[in-house]
Amino acid sequence: MKAVLAGRSAPTAPEPVPSGPNPVAEPFAIGGLQLANRLVQAPLAGIANWAFRRQSRRHGAGLTVSEMVSSFGVVHGNEKTTRMLRIVADEHPVGVQVFGAHPEVMAEAARAAEAAGADLVDINMGCPVSKVCKTGAGAAMLDDPDAAARVIEAMARAVAIPVTAKMRRGMTPATSRPAETARRLESAGAAAICLHPRAAAEEYGGTADHRITAEVVAAVSVPVIASGDIDSAAAARRVLEETGCAAIAIGRAALGNPWVFDEILAGAPRPRPTLDEVIAEVERFAADLRDALGEDRAGADIRKFYPWYLAGHDVPKEEIDALLVAPGLDAALGRLRALRAAPLAA
């Protein structure tokens, strides 16, 4: 996530956005689920709890998706996993992303997601982390599209809501067959495909090659959602028009920057939020995070967000370091309010 900080610390001139109607603002559908726009908040492991999703929705995302949830954790009633299924009333439409490689277990997890109120259930076929892949889940599923298809078939039979898949191009560039894999997933019952066109072995290195996205769009008839290196209105418009995808997903670009959703939905660059706006947003997010996680966990969880929110503002490093070791959420928010009371140059 260091690239997030680097990009905001040294901002460049905004890329021009073509004139004309903004296609991101148009409605579309995934199966029977109608969505108000083509802007999706991507699932982010360890990030996209309901507080983060609610923030994304508030800033314009037409669909939000949860952090990845262990199918075995759901089936075995793990308390932490079960809490990850919590959905609040004003965040719909919302998807729950689950991971695993066993059809029956994934089907049961899909039922639990539907019972929790999810409007769709997504399968993680993109996580490159070894502890996930070594179980046959995450991006490892792309090495065996037939096994992945059996998972989708079981889940699609188990629930009435759409079943989708978020995939990378493959495990490695050499072994990738993204168009072929996407066709297999579609035939198994996937109602949409979200594609990050890097291989798992590449993690987040280099540049997302959306020519691969265009190949997948041409290969399937279900909606394709493009993910990867989309961080502005211009980038969103370019990817939509060059690939023919149905929608775009925003992940890392939204970390500490929910205003990216506003910009992309408006179809035009927006001024960088002032320090006062940033601190007000952190306060609102913190209140939801406290409700979502409890006092102690919220205070610890939000620490990773402070550098993301404050990047690009003239806040001394020692002030950010102090936030990271503040003894609780209230203490950290107090330091932020002190910055707002005596604002630095933004």
MOKABEL-V931395 format. One record per helix or strand of 2 or more residues. SS is the DSSP state (H for helix, E for strand). FROM is the first residue (numbers start at 1). LEN is the number of residues. If there is no record, write none. Layout:
SS/FROM/LEN, SS/FROM/LEN
This chain:
H/2/8, H/23/3, E/28/3, E/33/3, E/39/3, H/50/9, E/63/8, H/71/5, H/79/5, H/89/3, E/94/6, H/103/14, E/120/6, H/130/4, H/138/6, H/145/14, E/162/7, H/178/11, E/192/5, H/200/3, H/210/10, E/223/5, H/233/11, E/247/4, H/252/3, H/259/8, H/275/19, H/295/7, H/303/8, H/317/8, H/329/13
